Amino acid sequence: MQLTSGKVHKAQRVVIYGPEGIGKSTLANQFPKAVFIDAEGSTNWMDIQRFTCGTWQDILDAVKQLGTKNNSGGFKTVVIDTADWAERFCVTHICQNSNKTSIEDFGYGKGYTFIAEEFGRLLSSLNDLIDSGMHVIFIAHCTVKKMELPDEAGSFDHYELKCSRQTSPLLKEWAEAVLFVNYKVTVTQDDNKRTKAVGGRKRIIHTQHTAAYDAKNRWGLPDQIPFELPFDFGVFAKILGENVSKPVVDKPAAPESTGRPAVDNMLKTGQAVATTPVTSAPAPTHGPAPTDDIPRQLGALMELSGVLASELVTYCEGKNFIPKEGMLKDIKRVVLDQMIKDANWTKVVNAIKTNRK
């Protein structure tokens, strides 16, 4: 047996899960030269290459075809979209082969054992693709389940893969990274102690396990990564190999001369990049930013949306929500309740962004 040492660079096994419509497929499509095994039919709107699968055997055949030497697609990533729909096909396949109408008909949990065995065979066949240098990504939906710890009293809610209790552990153990993509929501209380959730626009990729969700990575990623589209794939590029980079963008025009020969030479050779200073918002036009006494719900929304107090003061003055030289605490409660509603707050943020330009 050969003894090895050091890091082993090979294709990666990844699970990406989260609520519907958040951009899981879009994120997976940014991996190098991706081909989709579409078990859900959710990629019709995407300009991609895919195998459309309606049965468990279709999925197995697609994996087998990708592993043949006759495969001329040059694919470097295969994406199974989604794991929970693939598991449905697996259950149907097992029941049909055994003349059962339900997985429960096997009795004493035997049917679920068959699911774990059959899904394990799929993972084994995918390992062959990984050994050949192809990354494998499973996309999955999430669900909230009640958790009870063996050594603690009480229970709590927990996000996890929307798969059976046999398949989920297999996927989590098999993967090098389990990435949970979700919206950032803040729960606040108003002046009457009523609880309300605000935000829900900013998306986050969670990479480390917490009591609230399953996640992991062996790549040394930060606990949370902002997820905006288009996503900066450079976060993952170095992990996947030196030859992998984020999508190609138009080459910038040659920089103008700065009048300093040494700097000009660095700009031409790519050792330096010319940048233009950008401010996130205009400076306050009347005194210091009024950050004190901001209503709690409004303050949470401002933080999530990246809005400065001085910007919102200017906006509210223009709308006569507050008097000139006023402060955010001066907004009347009825006006505030209307302004922080989702549709209205979106208009406020868009107006402030337009004013920045």
C-alpha positions as CSV (number, residue, x, y, z in Angstrom):
1,M,0.0,0.0,0.0
2,Q,1.4,3.4,-1.0
3,L,2.0,6.0,1.8
4,T,1.2,9.6,0.8
5,S,1.5,12.9,2.6
6,G,0.3,16.5,2.2
7,K,-2.8,17.8,0.6
8,V,-4.5,15.9,-2.2
9,H,-6.0,18.1,-4.9
10,K,-9.0,16.5,-6.5
11,A,-12.5,17.3,-7.7
12,Q,-14.9,18.5,-5.0
13,R,-18.2,17.1,-3.6
14,V,-20.7,19.8,-2.7
15,V,-24.2,20.0,-1.3
16,I,-26.1,23.4,-1.8
17,Y,-29.5,23.6,-0.1
18,G,-32.0,26.3,0.9
19,P,-35.5,27.6,0.2
20,E,-37.0,27.6,-3.2
21,G,-36.1,30.4,-5.6
22,I,-33.1,31.7,-3.8
23,G,-30.6,31.0,-6.5
24,K,-29.2,27.5,-5.8
25,S,-29.2,26.4,-9.4
26,T,-27.7,29.7,-10.5
27,L,-24.9,29.4,-8.0
28,A,-24.2,25.8,-9.1
29,N,-24.1,26.8,-12.8
30,Q,-21.2,29.1,-12.0
31,F,-19.0,26.1,-11.3
32,P,-16.7,25.3,-14.3
33,K,-18.4,23.7,-17.4
34,A,-21.4,22.5,-15.6
35,V,-24.0,19.9,-16.9
36,F,-27.3,19.4,-15.0
37,I,-29.1,16.2,-14.2
38,D,-32.5,17.8,-13.9
39,A,-34.9,15.7,-11.9
40,E,-37.2,18.5,-10.9
41,G,-37.7,20.3,-14.2
42,S,-36.7,23.6,-12.6
43,T,-33.9,24.6,-15.1
44,N,-36.0,25.2,-18.1
45,W,-35.5,29.0,-17.8
46,M,-31.7,28.6,-17.7
47,D,-29.4,28.5,-20.8
48,I,-27.6,25.4,-19.8
49,Q,-26.8,21.8,-20.9
50,R,-28.9,19.2,-19.1
51,F,-30.1,15.7,-18.9
52,T,-33.9,15.8,-18.3
53,C,-34.7,12.8,-16.0
54,G,-38.1,11.5,-15.1
55,T,-37.1,8.2,-13.4
56,W,-34.4,6.8,-11.2
57,Q,-33.0,4.8,-14.1
58,D,-32.7,8.1,-16.1
59,I,-30.4,9.5,-13.4
60,L,-28.3,6.4,-13.3
61,D,-28.0,6.4,-17.1
62,A,-27.0,10.0,-17.2
63,V,-24.2,9.4,-14.6
64,K,-23.1,6.4,-16.6
65,Q,-23.0,8.4,-19.8
66,L,-20.9,11.1,-18.2
67,G,-18.4,8.5,-17.1
68,T,-17.9,6.9,-20.5
69,K,-14.8,7.7,-22.6
70,N,-17.2,8.6,-25.5
71,N,-18.5,11.6,-23.6
72,S,-17.3,14.5,-25.7
73,G,-19.0,17.3,-23.7
74,G,-15.8,18.3,-21.8
75,F,-17.8,18.8,-18.7
76,K,-16.0,19.6,-15.4
77,T,-19.0,19.7,-13.1
78,V,-22.2,17.6,-12.8
79,V,-25.2,19.1,-10.9
80,I,-28.0,16.9,-9.6
81,D,-31.0,19.2,-9.3
82,T,-32.5,18.3,-6.8
83,A,-31.5,15.6,-4.2
84,D,-35.0,15.4,-2.7
85,W,-36.6,14.9,-6.2
86,A,-34.0,12.3,-7.0
87,E,-34.9,10.5,-3.8
88,R,-38.6,10.4,-4.8
89,F,-37.6,8.7,-8.0
90,C,-35.5,6.3,-6.0
91,V,-38.5,5.4,-3.8
92,T,-40.7,4.8,-6.8
93,H,-38.0,2.6,-8.4
94,I,-37.8,0.4,-5.3
95,C,-41.5,0.1,-4.9
96,Q,-42.1,-0.8,-8.6
97,N,-39.3,-3.4,-8.5
98,S,-40.8,-5.1,-5.4
99,N,-44.5,-4.7,-6.5
100,K,-45.2,-2.4,-3.5
101,T,-47.5,0.6,-3.5
102,S,-45.7,2.4,-0.7
103,I,-42.3,2.3,0.9
104,E,-44.1,1.6,4.2
105,D,-45.4,-1.7,2.7
106,F,-42.1,-3.3,3.4
107,G,-42.6,-3.1,7.1
108,Y,-40.3,-2.5,10.1
109,G,-38.4,0.2,8.3
110,K,-37.0,-2.1,5.7
111,G,-38.1,0.1,2.8
112,Y,-36.0,3.0,4.1
113,T,-33.0,0.7,4.4
114,F,-33.4,-0.1,0.7
115,I,-33.5,3.7,0.0
116,A,-30.2,4.2,1.8
117,E,-28.6,1.3,-0.1
118,E,-29.8,2.4,-3.5
119,F,-28.8,6.1,-2.9
120,G,-25.4,4.9,-1.7
121,R,-24.9,3.1,-5.0
122,L,-25.6,6.4,-6.8
123,L,-22.9,8.1,-4.6
124,S,-20.5,5.4,-5.4
125,S,-21.0,5.8,-9.1
126,L,-20.5,9.6,-8.7
127,N,-17.2,9.0,-6.9
128,D,-15.9,7.5,-10.2
129,L,-16.7,10.9,-11.8
130,I,-14.8,12.7,-9.0
131,D,-11.8,10.4,-9.5
132,S,-11.8,11.4,-13.2
133,G,-11.7,15.1,-12.2
134,M,-15.3,16.1,-12.3
135,H,-16.9,18.1,-9.5
136,V,-20.3,16.8,-8.2
137,I,-22.9,19.1,-6.7
138,F,-26.2,18.1,-5.2
139,I,-28.9,20.8,-4.9
140,A,-31.6,20.3,-2.4
141,H,-34.5,22.1,-0.8
142,C,-34.6,22.8,2.9
143,T,-37.1,22.0,5.6
144,V,-37.5,22.9,9.2
145,K,-37.7,20.0,11.7
146,K,-37.9,19.8,15.5
147,M,-34.7,18.7,17.2
148,E,-34.3,17.2,20.6
149,L,-30.8,16.7,22.1
150,P,-30.2,13.4,24.0
151,D,-28.6,15.2,26.9
152,E,-30.8,18.3,27.1
153,A,-34.4,18.9,27.9
154,G,-36.6,20.7,25.4
155,S,-36.6,21.0,21.7
156,F,-35.8,23.6,19.0
157,D,-36.4,24.2,15.3
158,H,-33.6,23.4,12.8
159,Y,-33.0,23.8,9.1
160,E,-31.9,20.6,7.3
161,L,-32.0,18.8,3.9
162,K,-35.5,18.0,2.7
163,C,-34.6,14.3,2.4
164,S,-35.3,11.2,4.5
165,R,-33.4,10.5,7.7
166,Q,-31.5,7.8,5.8
167,T,-30.4,9.9,2.8
168,S,-29.6,13.1,4.5
169,P,-26.7,11.7,6.6
170,L,-25.3,10.0,3.6
171,L,-25.1,13.2,1.6
172,K,-23.7,15.3,4.5
173,E,-21.0,12.7,5.2
174,W,-20.1,12.3,1.6
175,A,-19.7,16.0,0.8
176,E,-16.6,18.2,1.4
177,A,-18.9,21.2,1.8
178,V,-22.6,21.6,2.8
179,L,-23.6,25.2,2.0
180,F,-26.9,26.5,3.4
181,V,-28.2,29.5,1.4
182,N,-30.9,31.6,3.1
183,Y,-32.3,35.1,3.4
184,K,-31.1,37.2,6.3
185,V,-34.1,38.1,8.5
186,T,-34.1,40.0,11.8
187,V,-36.7,39.6,14.4
188,T,-37.6,42.8,16.3
189,Q,-40.1,44.1,18.7
190,D,-42.1,47.3,18.2
191,D,-42.9,49.7,21.0
192,N,-45.9,47.6,21.9
193,K,-43.7,44.5,22.4
194,R,-45.1,42.8,19.3
195,T,-42.7,40.6,17.4
196,K,-42.1,41.2,13.7
197,A,-39.6,39.9,11.2
198,V,-37.9,42.5,8.9
199,G,-35.5,42.2,6.1
200,G,-35.6,39.0,4.0
201,R,-33.9,40.6,0.9
202,K,-30.2,40.0,1.7
203,R,-29.0,36.5,0.9
204,I,-26.2,34.7,2.8
205,I,-24.3,31.4,2.2
206,H,-23.7,29.7,5.6
207,T,-20.7,27.4,5.7
208,Q,-20.5,26.3,9.4
209,H,-22.9,24.2,11.5
210,T,-25.0,26.0,14.1
211,A,-28.0,25.0,16.2
212,A,-30.2,26.6,13.5
213,Y,-29.0,24.8,10.4
214,D,-26.7,22.1,9.0
215,A,-23.6,23.3,7.2
216,K,-19.9,22.5,6.9
217,N,-16.8,23.0,4.8
218,R,-13.3,21.7,4.7
219,W,-12.0,24.6,2.7
220,G,-11.5,27.2,5.5
221,L,-14.3,29.5,4.3
222,P,-15.7,32.3,6.6
223,D,-18.8,31.4,8.5
224,Q,-21.0,33.6,6.2
225,I,-20.5,34.7,2.6
226,P,-22.8,37.4,1.1
227,F,-24.7,35.9,-1.9
228,E,-25.5,38.5,-4.5
229,L,-26.2,37.8,-8.2
230,P,-24.0,37.8,-10.2
231,F,-22.0,35.9,-7.5
232,D,-18.2,36.5,-7.3
233,F,-17.1,33.0,-8.0
234,G,-13.5,33.9,-7.0
235,V,-14.5,32.8,-3.5
236,F,-14.4,29.2,-4.6
237,A,-12.0,29.4,-7.6
238,K,-8.8,28.8,-5.6
239,I,-10.3,25.8,-3.9
240,L,-11.2,24.2,-7.2
241,G,-7.8,24.6,-8.8
242,E,-5.5,27.3,-10.2
243,N,-7.0,27.0,-13.7
244,V,-10.5,27.8,-12.5
245,S,-11.7,31.4,-12.4
246,K,-14.9,33.3,-12.2
247,P,-16.7,33.9,-15.5
248,V,-14.8,35.9,-18.1
249,V,-15.6,39.7,-18.3
250,D,-14.8,42.2,-20.9
251,K,-11.2,43.3,-20.8
252,P,-10.9,46.9,-19.4
253,A,-9.6,49.6,-21.6
254,A,-5.9,50.6,-21.3
255,P,-5.4,53.0,-18.4
256,E,-4.6,56.6,-19.0
257,S,-1.2,57.9,-18.2
258,T,-0.8,59.1,-14.6
259,G,2.3,61.1,-15.3
260,R,4.4,58.8,-13.2
261,P,6.5,56.3,-15.3
262,A,6.9,53.7,-12.6
263,V,3.1,53.6,-11.9
264,D,2.3,53.6,-15.6
265,N,4.5,50.6,-16.2
266,M,2.8,48.7,-13.3
267,L,-0.6,49.5,-14.8
268,K,0.4,48.2,-18.2
269,T,1.9,45.0,-16.9
270,G,-1.1,44.2,-14.7
271,Q,0.9,44.6,-11.4
272,A,-1.6,47.3,-10.4
273,V,-5.2,48.2,-11.3
274,A,-6.5,51.7,-11.7
275,T,-9.5,52.3,-9.5
276,T,-11.9,55.2,-9.0
277,P,-12.8,56.0,-5.4
278,V,-16.4,55.3,-4.7
279,T,-18.4,56.4,-1.7
280,S,-21.4,54.4,-0.6
281,A,-23.4,57.5,0.1
282,P,-23.1,61.3,0.0
283,A,-21.9,63.1,3.1
284,P,-24.6,64.6,5.3
285,T,-25.7,68.0,4.2
286,H,-26.7,69.3,7.6
287,G,-24.6,68.4,10.7
288,P,-23.7,65.0,12.1
289,A,-25.6,61.9,11.0
290,P,-28.6,61.6,13.3
291,T,-28.0,58.0,14.4
292,D,-29.6,58.3,17.9
293,D,-33.2,57.6,18.8
294,I,-33.9,55.6,15.6
295,P,-37.0,53.4,16.1
296,R,-35.9,49.8,16.5
297,Q,-37.7,48.3,13.5
298,L,-36.5,51.1,11.2
299,G,-32.9,50.8,12.4
300,A,-32.9,47.0,11.6
301,L,-34.2,47.7,8.1
302,M,-31.6,50.4,7.5
303,E,-28.8,48.1,8.5
304,L,-30.1,45.3,6.2
305,S,-30.5,47.7,3.3
306,G,-27.3,49.6,3.8
307,V,-29.1,53.0,4.3
308,L,-27.4,55.7,6.3
309,A,-29.4,57.8,8.8
310,S,-28.4,61.0,6.9
311,E,-29.8,59.6,3.7
312,L,-33.1,58.7,5.2
313,V,-33.4,62.1,6.9
314,T,-32.9,63.8,3.6
315,Y,-35.6,61.5,2.0
316,C,-38.1,62.1,4.8
317,E,-37.5,65.9,4.7
318,G,-38.3,65.8,1.0
319,K,-41.5,63.9,1.7
320,N,-42.4,66.2,4.6
321,F,-42.4,63.2,6.9
322,I,-40.2,65.2,9.3
323,P,-39.6,69.0,9.7
324,K,-36.4,70.6,8.4
325,E,-33.4,69.8,10.6
326,G,-35.5,67.1,12.2
327,M,-34.6,63.6,13.2
328,L,-35.9,60.1,12.5
329,K,-37.4,59.9,15.9
330,D,-39.8,62.7,14.8
331,I,-41.5,60.4,12.2
332,K,-45.1,59.9,13.3
333,R,-46.1,56.3,14.1
334,V,-48.7,56.0,11.4
335,V,-46.2,57.3,8.8
336,L,-43.5,54.9,10.0
337,D,-45.8,51.9,9.9
338,Q,-46.6,52.6,6.3
339,M,-43.0,53.3,5.3
340,I,-41.5,50.1,6.7
341,K,-44.0,47.8,4.8
342,D,-42.1,45.7,2.3
343,A,-43.3,47.3,-1.0
344,N,-43.0,50.9,0.4
345,W,-39.6,50.3,1.9
346,T,-38.3,49.0,-1.4
347,K,-39.4,52.3,-3.0
348,V,-37.6,54.2,-0.3
349,V,-34.4,52.3,-0.8
350,N,-34.6,52.7,-4.6
351,A,-35.1,56.4,-4.3
352,I,-32.1,56.8,-2.0
353,K,-29.9,54.7,-4.4
354,T,-31.0,56.9,-7.3
355,N,-30.2,60.0,-5.3
356,R,-26.6,58.6,-4.7
357,K,-26.0,58.4,-8.4
